[in-house]
């Protein structure tokens, strides 16, 4: 992997303090960046006029992602358990040149739920284009006409599915995070490089990078609007999310995958699964990834077996190679004060990274334009890049953000600082060796001082 002067694993430019002060601009993902990017035809993947989609992972996120990709003006309605989803009856499809070809999921009921929602939009799929089971993704990827796959299974499976998709010659949208452990991270990096060689696109589910307000704010920060960057802080402190109680006929494997949020081998813990958005913003603004994390966390409120073995709160200090520190908090506990925020402090001002900059001498700048729906815009940017023959590849950026979050988790679990290189070189693979319905022991809750990061 390529490493720039700050030690980044990214095709995005990395900043030292000196380069930050010089205000070197970084292109943000979007239609403008696509149009300006140099293009060298590899001959391996030609420009596509029609986008033909296959969805691997048909739960709420997969259903939402395919609706965003086809430009559906819809609202998704989730049940209280998060187990089912629906779309409003007045939904309508706006985008042309995009087709849904096939669906795949481990569970047949998830496939049918997604299929039913698409039918409300007059999108009908035959039985032989709807697959379920552990090998469902292979059956979908074997359909030659599919050229764009949406990968929204639990995070554990994303490295395997992404690698298979790129090997099959498909462009891919992969939801964040892209892995839960070091071996998965390395697999995604390999897939990203293979995609680059084959001129295939990888779009990550870090939608803020496709939102106009964030793009414009980050651009101004990187051009020196707040001076030398001193430190950042980010928060994703909220209440509890969905939880699915076990049914009597479910095996360990089925229950854990249906209730995947609460098992580290499947979701990575909530610092990886959810807080990765804030950490991605910090990496983007700083133009680098951290080199070390020192964290604490625990499991204090959600202690019932239905919540698996993950923590319910984390606090992390991240050290970046240019001397910047980022202070991070995330929490999923009901009845507490909620706070979702990103902020950076520079020598000449501050910013919330989204739409506001307060700078000495120039006062307050605010983003006042009409913003886009980033969940749809990211797919639009990807589709336009594919149709232009210059597909986006965000694989390394989302790997950086995923590794950042894993560093925080492993530091909190172990009670010791964890470095970037330790995660990249880690040999510990989370999860069972075989994917089959049956027993899967629940790991013990990590106890700092006893748990060892390998």
N, C-alpha and C positions, 0 to 999 in steps of 0.2 A: 504494500500500500504506500501511496505517496504521502510524505510528511513535509509540510512547509515549515517556515522558521519557528512558528509557535508550537509545533508538534501536532497540528490539526490533522485529522483524517477526513478530508473534505475537498471537494472541487470548488468550494467557496473560498474566497481570499481570506486569509487569517491576518489579524492585526496585532502588531506589537504596540506598546504605548506610543512610540515615535510615529509609527505609521498612522495610528489613530489621530494623533494631533495634526498630521499632515492632511487628514480628511480624505484619504483614498476611498473612492466610492466603491460600493459593492452592488452589482446588479441583483435585483430581487426577482423571484420567480413571477412571471406574468407575461401577458401578451407582448409588452414592449421588449422585455428581455429576450423573448423567443424570436421576435423579428430581427433583433440586432445580432443574435448569436451566429458565429460562423458555422457553416454546414459543410461537411465532407461526406459524400455518399459512400457507404461501405458496400452497397450491393446486397446486403443481407436482409434488410427490411425496408421495403419501399413505402413511400407516402400512401396513406389510405384515405379514400374519399368517404367511405362508410365505416362507422365504428360499430363492431358487432360484439356485444358484451356477454361474458359468462360470469356469474356470481358464485363465488366459493365462500360460503358462510352466510346463511339466509336469516339470521336473527334480526334484531332491531337495527343494528348498525349496517348490516348488509343491505337490508331493505331500504334504509335511508340513503345509503350511498348510491344504489342503482337508481333511485328516484332522482337524486341530485344529478347523476350522470346523464339521464335522459331529459333533464331540465323540467321535471314535473313540478307544477305549482301545487304542492301538496302540503298537508300537515300530517305528521305521524303521531298516532295516539298509542301510548304504551299502557299496558295494564299495570296495576299496582305492584305486581311481582316482577315486572320487566320481562315476563315470559312470552307475551304475545304482543303483537302490534297491529295497527290498522291505519288506513288513510282516509281522509275526509272524502265524502261523496262528490264534492265539487272539484276534485282533482282534475287537472288537464295537462296534457303533454305539450311543451312549447318547442323543444329542440328537434330539428330534423336531421337526417343523416346518422341517427343513432338507433340501433336495434338491440333488443335483449334476446339472446339466442338460447341460453341454458342456465339452469340453477343446480347447485350442489351443496349439500350439507350432510353432516353426520346423521341428523335426525329427520325423518320423513315429515313430521309435523311442522318443522321449521320451513322446509321446502314448500309445503302446501300453503302455509301462511303467506310467504312471500309471493307465491304464484297467484294466490287469491287477490292480493293487493295490486299486482300488475294487471290482473284481469279487469279490475275496476277502471284501468286506464286503457282498456281495449287492447291489451297485450296478452295474447294467449300462447301458452307453451304446451307442446305435446308431451305425453307421458315419457316418450323416449328422449326428451331433453331435460328431464328432471331426475336427479340422481341423489341417493342417500347411502350412507355407509362410510367406513373409513377410507375406501378407495374411490369415493365419489369424485374427488378432485381430479383423479387420473382419467376418469371417464369423460369429464367435462373438457379437460385439456386436450383430449384426443380428437375433439371436434375441430376440424381444420379451419372452418370459416370464422371461428372466434378469433378476434385479434386484440381484444382488451379484456382482461380479467380483473375483477374486484375481489380482493382477498380480505375477508372480514371475519375469519374464524377467530377463536381465542388466540392470543399472542403467541403461545407456545408453538402453534402449527405454522406460523407465518414464514419462518425461514425455509422450511421444507416446501411449502406451497409456492413461495416466490421463486426459489431455485428451479422447481419443476416448470413453472410458467415461463420463465426466461428460456430454459432449455427447449421448451415446446414452441418458441418463437412468438410469444404473446407479449404485448405491452401490459403493464400491471399497475393497478392502484393497490397499495398496501397500507392498511390502517396502522396507526401508531399504537403501541410501540412495535418494533419489528422483531423483537426477540426478548427472551427473559433471562438469558445466560450467555456466557462467553462463546461456547460453541455455536449457538444460534447467531450471535453477532457476526462471527467469522463467515458463516454460511451466507448471510445477507451481503456482506462485503464482496464475497466471491460472485454472488449473483449480480450485484451492481456492476462489477467490472465486466462480466460476461455480457450484460445488457449493453454496455457501452461499446463493446466490440461488435455486437450484432445490430447496433443502431436501434435498440428497443428502449422504450421509456419505462421509468419507474416513478410513479407519483406517490408521495407520502401523505398520510392523513393529518399533517400539521398545517391545517387550513389557514392559520394566521399569515403565513408567508404568501398567500394569494389574496389577502384583504387589503384594499387600497389604503385604508387609514394606517394600518401597521406598516405597509411598504413605505409610505411617504414619511412617517415618523422615524422609522429606522434609518432611512436614507439621510435625513437631516442630522440625526445623532452621529452617524458615521462620517458625515462631512464636517463635524466639529461644532455643531450648534450648542452643545453644553460643555465644550472644552475637553480636557483630558478626563477620560472615564476613571472614576475612583472606586465605586462599588455598586452592586445591584442587590435587589431583594425581590423575592417572589413568593406568592402565597396561593395555595389552593385549599383553604380551610372551609369545609362544608359539612353538612349532615350526612347520614347514611344513605347509600344507594339501594338498588333492588337486591333482594336475596330470595332464593328459591328453596323452599323446604323440600326435603327428600321424600319421595313417594316410595311405598313399600316394595314395589316391584323393580326399583332401579338398583342396578349394581353400583359399586363404588365408582367405577369409571363413568357411568352415565350421569350419576348425580354430580360428580365433581365437574364434568364438562358443562352440564347445564347450569351449574352454580359457580362457574369458572372464576369469577371475580375474587373469590376468597381462598384460592390456592395458588401459591407462588409459582409452581411449575406451569400453571396455565396462564395466569395474568401478570405475574411479576411483582405482585403487591401494588397497592394503589399509588405509591410514589412513582412507579414505572408506568402503570396503565393510564393514570390520569394526570399526575403532576408533570409528566413529560412535556405537556404543552407549554408550561411556564419555563421549564428548563430549556426547551428549544428556543423560546424567545430570547432568553439570556444568551445562549450561544450565538444566536443570530446577531444580536445587537453588539456583542463583544467581538464577534468575528473569530472566535476560537472556542475550543472545548476545555473544560477544567483538567488539571493534572492530578488533583487530589481532592478527596472528600472526607470530611470528619463529621460524623452524625450521631444522633441519638434518636430513639423512638421506642414505641412499645404498644402493648395491647391491653388497654385499660377498660374500655366500655363495651366493646364487641367481643365477648368471651364465650358465647354459646357455640356449640359444635357446628351450627349452620353457617357460622362465619369462618369456617375452616381454620387456618392457622396464621393468617396475615396480621400485620400491625394495624392500628387505627390512627396512629400519628407519627410523624417524622419531623425532625429539624436538622438541617444540614448546612455546614459552611463549605463552599466550594472554592478552591484556589485555582486561579487561571495562570497561564504561563507569563502573562504580561503584568503580574502583580495584582490584578483586580480580584476582589473577593465577591462572592454572591452568597447571600443568606437566604435560605429556603425553608419554607414550612408547608406541610400538607397534613390535613386531618379529615377524617370521616367519622364524626361523632355528633349525634343529635343533641339539640338543646344548647349548643355553643354558638358563639358569634361567628358568622360566616364572613370570609374575606377571600376574594379572588383578585389578585393584583400583581402587576409587574412594575418595577420602577428601577431607574438607574440614576445615579448621582455623579455629576462631573464637576470639574473645577470651576465651571462657569454657569452651572444650571442643573436642572433636573428634568426628567421626562417619565411619563407613565408607559412609554413604548408603543402606545396604541393610537393616541390622537392629541397629545398635549406636550408642549415643551415650554418650560419656564427658564429663560436665560437672562443673565445679567446684561444690562445695557439694551437688550432688544425686547424685553417684556415677554408676554405669553403668546405663543403660537398655538392655534387649534386647527385640527382638520375639520373643515366645514363643508366638504363636498359630499355628494350622495355616495354612500358606501355600497359595496357589493355584498351579496350573500356568499361568504367565502367557501361554504360547503359545495355550492354549485360552481363558483368561479374556478376552484381548483381543477374540477373535471373539464370545464370549458378550456382552461389554459392547456391542459394535457391533450384534449382532443384537437385543438388548433395546432399544437406542436406536432402531433402525429400526422395530421393532414398536410402539414408543411414539410414533412420528412425530417424534422429536427426534434425528435421526442425529448421531453424533459427527463432528466435522471436525477432524482432527489435521494437516491439510496444512501450515499455517504452522509448527507446532512442528517437524515433521520437515524442513522446508526449512531452518529455522535450524540444525539439527544437521548437515545435509548441507553447508551453506555453511561452517560452522565447520570441518569436515573438509577441504573444498576449500581453504580459506585455509591450513591447515597444509601440505597437499601442495604448493601453488603456491609457498609461501615456501621450502620445502626444495628444490624443483626449481630455483628461480631464485636462491637465495642472498640474497634481499631480503625485508624485511617486506612482508606483504600485508594490506590492510584489507578489512573487510566490504563496503564500497561498491565496491571494485575487483572483487570476485567478482560482485556483483549486476549490475554494468555491463559485465562482460567480454563481448566479442564473439566470443571463440574458441570455436567449436563443434568438439567432438572427434568423430572418426569420419568415414566416407566419406559422400559426397553421395548415393550410390545404394545401396540394399540389394539386392544380387544376388550370387550365388555367382561368385567370380572373384578376381582379384588385390586384395590389400589390403596395402600396404607396412607393415612394422612400424616404428613411430617409433623414433628413436634414444633411448637412455637419456639422461634430462635431466642435463645437467652444470651445476651451480651456477656462476653468473658468465657462462655462455654462453646458457643457456635464458632466454627472456624471457616473462613472463606478460603476455598481452594482454587 
